[in-house]
Protein backbone atom coordinates (compact mmCIF):
# COMPACT_ATOMS: atom_id res chain seq x y z
CA UNK A 1 0.00 0.00 0.00
CA UNK A 2 2.85 2.39 0.75
CA UNK A 3 5.64 3.00 -1.78
CA UNK A 4 7.92 5.80 -0.56
CA UNK A 5 10.72 4.73 -2.93
CA UNK A 6 8.56 4.42 -6.05
CA UNK A 7 8.11 7.36 -8.41
CA UNK A 8 4.85 7.04 -10.32
CA UNK A 9 4.73 10.71 -11.10
CA UNK A 10 7.28 11.02 -13.88
CA UNK A 11 9.95 13.69 -14.03
CA UNK A 12 8.95 16.71 -12.00
CA UNK A 13 9.99 20.30 -12.43
CA UNK A 14 13.03 21.03 -10.29
CA UNK A 15 12.61 24.78 -9.97
CA UNK A 16 10.79 25.54 -6.74
CA UNK A 17 11.65 28.94 -5.38
CA UNK A 18 10.67 30.75 -2.19
CA UNK A 19 9.58 27.65 -0.28
CA UNK A 20 11.02 27.07 3.17
CA UNK A 21 11.90 23.60 4.41
CA UNK A 22 10.38 22.99 7.83
CA UNK A 23 10.14 19.96 10.10
CA UNK A 24 6.83 19.35 11.84
CA UNK A 25 6.64 17.36 15.04
CA UNK A 26 4.18 14.46 14.83
CA UNK A 27 3.51 11.64 17.27
CA UNK A 28 6.07 8.98 18.22
CA UNK A 29 8.82 11.60 18.12
CA UNK A 30 8.70 11.74 14.32
CA UNK A 31 9.66 14.89 12.45
CA UNK A 32 7.94 15.40 9.10
CA UNK A 33 10.02 16.98 6.35
CA UNK A 34 7.77 19.63 4.81
CA UNK A 35 7.81 22.66 2.53
CA UNK A 36 6.01 25.88 3.39
CA UNK A 37 5.39 28.85 1.14
CA UNK A 38 3.83 31.98 2.57
CA UNK A 39 2.32 34.67 0.40
CA UNK A 40 1.81 37.68 2.63
CA UNK A 41 -0.85 39.06 0.31
CA UNK A 42 -3.17 36.13 0.80
CA UNK A 43 -3.79 33.99 3.88
CA UNK A 44 -5.67 31.12 2.24
CA UNK A 45 -3.41 28.10 2.71
CA UNK A 46 -3.52 24.82 0.79
CA UNK A 47 -2.39 21.87 2.90
CA UNK A 48 -1.38 19.04 0.57
CA UNK A 49 -1.58 15.39 1.64
CA UNK A 50 0.21 13.40 -1.04
CA UNK A 51 -0.45 9.89 -2.31
CA UNK A 52 1.14 6.54 -1.54
CA UNK A 53 4.18 6.78 -3.83
CA UNK A 54 7.10 9.12 -4.29
CA UNK A 55 8.29 12.09 -2.28
CA UNK A 56 8.00 15.86 -2.07
CA UNK A 57 10.00 16.45 -5.25
CA UNK A 58 7.39 14.61 -7.29
CA UNK A 59 4.78 17.28 -6.44
CA UNK A 60 6.73 20.37 -7.46
CA UNK A 61 4.53 20.87 -10.54
CA UNK A 62 1.49 21.14 -8.28
CA UNK A 63 3.21 23.51 -5.89
CA UNK A 64 4.18 25.81 -8.74
CA UNK A 65 0.54 25.86 -9.81
CA UNK A 66 -0.50 26.73 -6.25
CA UNK A 67 1.88 29.70 -6.22
CA UNK A 68 0.23 31.01 -9.37
CA UNK A 69 -3.10 30.87 -7.54
CA UNK A 70 -1.85 33.44 -5.02
CA UNK A 71 -2.13 31.22 -1.95
CA UNK A 72 0.10 29.91 0.79
CA UNK A 73 0.83 26.20 0.81
CA UNK A 74 2.19 23.54 3.10
CA UNK A 75 3.09 20.08 1.85
CA UNK A 76 4.09 17.45 4.36
CA UNK A 77 5.78 14.12 3.75
CA UNK A 78 4.38 11.17 5.65
CA UNK A 79 6.25 9.12 8.21
CA UNK A 80 8.54 6.74 6.34
CA UNK A 81 8.64 9.06 3.31
CA UNK A 82 11.23 11.60 2.12
CA UNK A 83 13.75 10.39 4.69
CA UNK A 84 11.39 10.63 7.67
CA UNK A 85 11.59 8.09 10.45
CA UNK A 86 8.78 5.71 11.23
CA UNK A 87 6.55 3.37 9.29
CA UNK A 88 3.42 4.56 7.47
CA UNK A 89 0.13 3.31 8.86
CA UNK A 90 -3.43 4.58 8.58
CA UNK A 91 -3.55 6.06 12.07
CA UNK A 92 0.04 7.29 11.79
CA UNK A 93 -0.89 9.31 8.69
CA UNK A 94 -3.92 10.71 10.50
CA UNK A 95 -1.59 11.85 13.30
CA UNK A 96 0.76 13.42 10.75
CA UNK A 97 -2.08 15.32 9.12
CA UNK A 98 -3.37 16.65 12.42
CA UNK A 99 0.15 17.72 13.38
CA UNK A 100 0.36 19.74 10.16
CA UNK A 101 -2.98 21.44 10.85
CA UNK A 102 -1.83 22.28 14.37
CA UNK A 103 1.46 23.68 12.99
CA UNK A 104 -0.48 26.05 10.75
CA UNK A 105 -2.77 27.07 13.58
CA UNK A 106 0.26 27.82 15.72
CA UNK A 107 1.28 30.30 12.99
CA UNK A 108 -2.08 32.02 13.21
CA UNK A 109 -3.62 30.29 10.18
CA UNK A 110 -7.01 29.05 11.31
CA UNK A 111 -8.98 26.14 9.91
CA UNK A 112 -11.40 28.47 8.14
CA UNK A 113 -8.44 29.69 6.06
CA UNK A 114 -7.09 26.21 5.26
CA UNK A 115 -7.98 24.20 2.15
CA UNK A 116 -7.17 20.52 2.59
CA UNK A 117 -5.94 18.93 -0.63
CA UNK A 118 -5.91 15.13 -0.70
CA UNK A 119 -4.18 13.32 -3.54
CA UNK A 120 -5.17 9.67 -4.09
CA UNK A 121 -4.29 7.94 -0.78
CA UNK A 122 -4.25 11.39 0.78
CA UNK A 123 -7.96 11.85 0.06
CA UNK A 124 -8.75 9.33 2.78
CA UNK A 125 -6.59 11.30 5.20
CA UNK A 126 -8.22 14.60 4.25
CA UNK A 127 -11.71 13.15 4.73
CA UNK A 128 -10.76 11.70 8.12
CA UNK A 129 -9.41 14.94 9.61
CA UNK A 130 -12.10 17.12 8.02
CA UNK A 131 -15.02 15.36 9.70
CA UNK A 132 -17.28 17.82 11.53
CA UNK A 133 -14.62 20.54 11.16
CA UNK A 134 -15.18 23.75 9.23
CA UNK A 135 -12.29 24.26 6.83
CA UNK A 136 -12.20 26.79 4.01
CA UNK A 137 -12.50 23.89 1.61
CA UNK A 138 -11.49 20.35 0.71
CA UNK A 139 -10.07 19.20 -2.63
CA UNK A 140 -10.13 15.47 -3.40
CA UNK A 141 -8.06 14.34 -6.40
CA UNK A 142 -8.75 10.76 -7.53
CA UNK A 143 -10.58 9.69 -4.35
CA UNK A 144 -11.56 6.12 -3.48
CA UNK A 145 -14.46 4.80 -1.44
CA UNK A 146 -12.22 2.62 0.75
CA UNK A 147 -8.99 0.68 0.49
CA UNK A 148 -11.05 -2.45 1.07
CA UNK A 149 -13.08 -1.71 -2.06
CA UNK A 150 -9.87 -1.17 -4.01
CA UNK A 151 -8.33 -4.38 -2.68
CA UNK A 152 -11.41 -6.35 -3.77
CA UNK A 153 -10.89 -4.98 -7.27
CA UNK A 154 -7.25 -6.09 -7.43
CA UNK A 155 -7.50 -9.28 -5.33
CA UNK A 156 -11.05 -10.60 -5.81
CA UNK A 157 -10.21 -14.08 -4.53
CA UNK A 158 -8.65 -13.03 -1.21
CA UNK A 159 -10.46 -12.34 2.10
CA UNK A 160 -9.32 -8.72 2.01
CA UNK A 161 -11.58 -7.63 4.87
CA UNK A 162 -9.71 -9.97 7.20
CA UNK A 163 -6.25 -9.27 5.79
CA UNK A 164 -6.32 -5.49 5.62
CA UNK A 165 -5.16 -3.48 8.61
CA UNK A 166 -5.43 -0.05 6.98
CA UNK A 167 -8.86 0.47 5.45
CA UNK A 168 -9.35 4.24 5.01
CA UNK A 169 -13.14 4.00 4.93
CA UNK A 170 -13.96 7.28 3.22
CA UNK A 171 -17.34 5.91 2.15
CA UNK A 172 -18.44 5.87 5.81
CA UNK A 173 -16.94 9.23 6.76
CA UNK A 174 -17.96 11.35 3.79
CA UNK A 175 -21.36 12.04 5.36
CA UNK A 176 -19.62 13.93 8.17
CA UNK A 177 -18.14 16.67 5.96
CA UNK A 178 -19.43 20.19 6.52
CA UNK A 179 -16.89 22.12 4.40
CA UNK A 180 -17.26 22.84 0.67
CA UNK A 181 -15.67 20.12 -1.44
CA UNK A 182 -14.20 19.91 -4.94
CA UNK A 183 -13.86 16.38 -6.35
CA UNK A 184 -11.50 15.90 -9.31
CA UNK A 185 -11.22 12.58 -11.13
CA UNK A 186 -10.21 11.32 -14.55
CA UNK A 187 -12.54 8.93 -16.31
CA UNK A 188 -9.53 6.95 -17.61
CA UNK A 189 -8.08 6.39 -14.13
CA UNK A 190 -6.51 2.92 -14.19
CA UNK A 191 -5.68 2.85 -10.46
CA UNK A 192 -8.78 4.15 -8.68
CA UNK A 193 -11.94 3.57 -10.74
CA UNK A 194 -13.71 6.74 -11.79
CA UNK A 195 -16.91 5.25 -10.39
CA UNK A 196 -15.44 5.55 -6.89
CA UNK A 197 -14.76 9.25 -7.30
CA UNK A 198 -18.26 9.77 -8.62
CA UNK A 199 -19.75 7.87 -5.69
CA UNK A 200 -17.77 9.95 -3.22
CA UNK A 201 -19.06 13.09 -4.92
CA UNK A 202 -22.66 11.91 -4.85
CA UNK A 203 -22.53 11.22 -1.11
CA UNK A 204 -21.05 14.56 -0.02
CA UNK A 205 -23.70 16.34 2.08
CA UNK A 206 -22.05 19.79 2.05
CA UNK A 207 -21.70 22.23 -0.83
CA UNK A 208 -19.86 20.43 -3.61
CA UNK A 209 -18.24 20.93 -6.99
CA UNK A 210 -16.79 18.51 -9.52
CA UNK A 211 -14.15 18.41 -12.21
CA UNK A 212 -14.52 15.13 -14.08
CA UNK A 213 -12.12 14.86 -17.02
CA UNK A 214 -12.79 12.46 -19.88
CA UNK A 215 -9.12 12.04 -20.77
CA UNK A 216 -7.19 12.08 -17.48
CA UNK A 217 -5.73 8.95 -15.93
CA UNK A 218 -4.85 8.55 -12.25
CA UNK A 219 -2.27 11.33 -12.34
CA UNK A 220 -4.37 14.25 -13.51
CA UNK A 221 -2.82 16.82 -15.81
CA UNK A 222 -2.37 20.23 -14.21
CA UNK A 223 -3.38 21.98 -17.42
CA UNK A 224 -5.12 25.33 -17.82
CA UNK A 225 -8.56 23.76 -17.47
CA UNK A 226 -7.81 22.04 -14.16
CA UNK A 227 -6.04 25.09 -12.74
CA UNK A 228 -9.02 27.24 -13.72
CA UNK A 229 -11.27 24.85 -11.75
CA UNK A 230 -8.99 25.21 -8.73
CA UNK A 231 -9.04 29.00 -9.05
CA UNK A 232 -12.83 29.03 -9.29
CA UNK A 233 -13.19 26.78 -6.24
CA UNK A 234 -10.80 28.89 -4.18
CA UNK A 235 -12.87 31.97 -4.99
CA UNK A 236 -15.94 30.18 -3.66
CA UNK A 237 -14.16 29.50 -0.37
CA UNK A 238 -13.23 33.15 0.31
Buried (B, 14 or more C-beta within 10 A) or exposed (E): BBBBEEEBBEEBEEEBEEBEEBEBEBBEEBBBBBBBBBBEEBBBBBBBBBBBBBBBBBBBBBBBBBBEBEBBBBBBBBBBBBEBEBEBBBEBBBBBBBBBBEBBEEEEBBBEBBBBBBBBBBBBBBBBBBEEBEBBBBBBBBBBBBBBBBBBBEEEEEEBEEEBEBBBBBBEBBEBBBBBBBBBBBBEBEBBBBEBBBBBBEBBEBBBBBBBBEEBBBBBBBEEEBBEBBBEBBEEBE
